[in-house]
Amino acid sequence: MISVADLVQEKALKGNYFAPGAYVQGDFELGLLETRLGSRLIALPEVFLQGVYAGLEEEIGQATGIVLYNCGRWWGKSFYRRFLQEVTEYYEMPLAQMEMSEFLSCLKQCWKTHGWGVINFNFDYYSQGFIVATTVNSPFAQAAPQNKGFACQPEAGILSSFFSQLTGEDLGCFQTSCESMGAECNYFVIGLEQRVELVKTLSEEGYDHNTIIDRLLNSSS
């Protein structure tokens, strides 16, 4: 039988580190936002994001997606470093020692708390060399021009950079469906560059997400 003394000596279970009420702090009247560790946060109003899309389209046209993707890659590096530091310190264990369910729960809550919508992952195709991510209520898709092509390149860049640093591999990410084009969610395929290049080619040929996944699976069999 477990004694009360043993229970008292056990470390208290850690709560949800990224719970919005605890994670986002600061003086809202002064416009100062910080994490619970004191790192600065920035709020991007929808009108600002709309201006970014409109300005890039006006200045560089078709290169807009590449620029936004590379911005996401740079952003993702900082995001990963902060995530690694915060999760490691709070749960008192290296990220590599966390259970997969705990890691994914932290990442999904972190994504949501940062205001990027809701994200989920499908690892069913990991052995075939790629991961599928889905997001809904993306602020990037909402701010982008509607029905003018995939618009979540910043998210694709973030996912590419985050999982590259997590796995130690140079991974790419390509979007295969978008809320800005009437889809129910945004699909992303994350994988080695040659896999992502195939996804890009199939997408440019007009194939939908499910067909692209089938072609990827057939190509690896």
TORFI-368636 format. One record per residue (C-alpha): x, y, z. Coordinates in Angstrom, 2 decimals. Layout:
N
X|Y|Z
...
! end
This chain:
221
0.00|0.00|0.00
1.28|3.50|-0.86
1.66|5.69|2.20
0.58|9.31|2.42
4.21|10.27|3.06
5.25|8.71|-0.26
2.54|10.63|-2.07
3.60|13.92|-0.50
7.19|13.34|-1.57
6.19|12.73|-5.18
6.64|15.68|-7.52
3.42|17.47|-8.29
2.01|16.77|-11.73
2.79|19.56|-14.15
-0.16|21.43|-15.59
-0.62|22.82|-19.09
2.37|25.12|-19.54
0.87|26.81|-22.60
-2.56|27.53|-21.08
-3.33|31.04|-22.41
-4.19|32.50|-19.01
-0.84|31.46|-17.57
1.41|31.68|-20.62
0.51|35.11|-21.99
1.34|37.83|-19.49
2.10|41.52|-19.50
0.53|44.96|-19.32
-2.26|45.01|-21.87
-2.90|48.75|-21.42
0.70|49.49|-22.40
0.61|46.90|-25.15
3.32|44.76|-23.54
2.98|41.01|-24.05
5.35|38.43|-22.61
5.55|34.71|-22.03
5.67|33.36|-18.50
9.49|33.28|-18.86
9.58|36.94|-19.82
10.18|36.58|-23.58
8.48|39.26|-25.65
5.45|38.43|-27.77
4.05|40.44|-30.64
0.42|40.64|-31.74
-0.21|40.89|-35.47
-3.62|42.44|-36.23
-5.53|41.02|-39.18
-5.30|44.34|-41.01
-1.49|44.15|-40.72
-1.41|40.65|-42.21
-3.73|41.78|-44.99
-1.33|44.62|-45.70
1.63|42.22|-45.83
-0.09|40.05|-48.45
-1.25|43.04|-50.48
2.13|44.78|-50.30
4.12|41.69|-51.31
1.75|40.95|-54.16
2.14|44.50|-55.42
5.94|44.50|-55.14
7.04|40.98|-56.09
3.98|39.20|-57.48
4.48|35.45|-57.92
7.51|35.44|-55.61
5.26|36.27|-52.64
4.90|32.63|-51.61
8.66|32.05|-51.61
9.28|35.13|-49.46
6.57|34.16|-46.96
7.89|30.59|-46.79
11.43|31.78|-46.07
10.09|34.18|-43.43
8.35|31.18|-41.84
11.62|29.20|-41.95
13.43|31.99|-40.09
10.53|32.39|-37.66
10.44|28.62|-37.10
14.05|28.54|-35.93
13.31|30.99|-33.12
10.05|29.23|-32.37
11.80|25.87|-31.97
14.52|27.27|-29.70
11.96|28.91|-27.44
9.73|25.84|-27.40
12.72|23.61|-26.54
13.85|25.89|-23.71
10.43|26.37|-22.17
9.29|22.75|-22.34
12.63|21.39|-21.10
12.75|23.74|-18.11
9.11|23.33|-17.15
8.91|19.54|-17.38
12.51|19.07|-16.17
13.46|16.63|-18.91
15.03|16.80|-22.37
12.57|16.99|-25.24
13.89|13.67|-26.57
12.78|11.91|-23.36
9.18|13.12|-23.49
6.41|10.74|-24.45
5.16|11.42|-27.97
1.67|12.17|-26.65
3.07|14.76|-24.20
5.23|16.37|-26.88
2.35|16.65|-29.35
0.00|17.97|-26.68
2.50|20.73|-25.84
3.09|21.61|-29.47
-0.61|21.74|-30.34
-1.43|23.89|-27.29
1.54|26.16|-28.00
0.39|26.62|-31.61
-3.13|27.49|-30.47
-2.01|29.86|-27.72
0.14|31.79|-30.19
-3.03|32.45|-32.18
-2.18|30.28|-35.20
-5.37|28.22|-35.07
-5.66|24.51|-34.28
-3.06|22.03|-35.55
-3.04|18.24|-35.71
-0.56|15.69|-37.04
-0.84|12.37|-38.85
2.21|10.12|-38.50
0.70|7.17|-40.37
3.04|7.81|-43.30
6.22|8.32|-41.31
7.74|5.06|-42.56
7.14|6.27|-46.12
9.14|9.41|-45.40
6.58|12.10|-44.70
4.21|13.55|-42.09
0.86|15.23|-42.72
-0.22|18.26|-40.67
-3.59|19.98|-40.72
-4.57|23.40|-39.41
-7.92|25.14|-39.10
-8.78|28.77|-38.38
-5.42|29.90|-39.75
-4.96|33.68|-39.41
-2.80|33.59|-42.55
-5.53|31.97|-44.63
-8.07|34.44|-43.26
-5.93|37.49|-44.03
-4.79|36.42|-47.49
-6.67|37.24|-50.72
-9.41|34.65|-51.07
-9.54|32.10|-53.89
-6.16|33.14|-55.29
-4.00|30.16|-54.37
-2.52|28.59|-51.27
-1.79|31.25|-48.66
-0.26|29.55|-45.61
3.39|29.64|-46.71
4.45|31.14|-43.33
3.02|28.08|-41.56
4.71|25.74|-44.07
8.02|27.47|-43.38
7.57|27.21|-39.62
6.75|23.50|-39.83
9.70|22.87|-42.14
12.15|24.60|-39.82
10.69|23.18|-36.61
10.80|19.55|-37.72
14.19|19.99|-39.40
15.69|21.02|-36.07
13.73|18.39|-34.18
14.88|15.50|-36.40
18.29|16.78|-37.48
17.25|16.33|-41.14
16.79|19.02|-43.77
13.02|18.80|-44.26
10.70|20.75|-46.49
6.97|21.40|-46.25
4.36|22.05|-48.93
0.72|23.00|-48.59
-1.86|20.91|-50.47
-5.17|22.55|-49.50
-6.14|25.95|-48.11
-9.02|27.54|-46.23
-8.59|30.64|-48.37
-9.72|28.54|-51.34
-12.79|27.12|-49.61
-11.22|23.98|-48.09
-12.33|22.84|-44.63
-8.73|22.82|-43.42
-5.17|23.45|-44.51
-3.13|20.36|-45.34
0.67|20.28|-45.25
3.07|17.51|-46.21
6.40|17.53|-44.32
9.28|15.40|-45.52
12.66|15.14|-47.19
13.17|17.57|-50.04
12.72|14.99|-52.80
9.36|13.97|-51.35
8.24|17.57|-51.01
9.32|18.33|-54.58
7.06|15.52|-55.76
4.20|16.97|-53.71
4.80|20.38|-55.29
4.84|18.90|-58.80
1.62|16.96|-58.24
-0.08|20.00|-56.73
0.93|22.17|-59.68
-0.58|19.52|-61.96
-3.91|20.07|-60.20
-4.18|16.99|-57.98
-6.02|17.29|-54.66
-4.56|16.32|-51.29
-5.87|12.75|-51.16
-4.66|11.98|-54.66
-1.24|13.42|-53.84
-0.98|11.17|-50.77
-1.93|8.13|-52.87
0.73|9.00|-55.45
3.35|9.43|-52.71
2.50|6.05|-51.23
2.64|4.38|-54.64
5.98|5.98|-55.41
7.52|4.56|-52.22
6.14|1.02|-52.56
! end
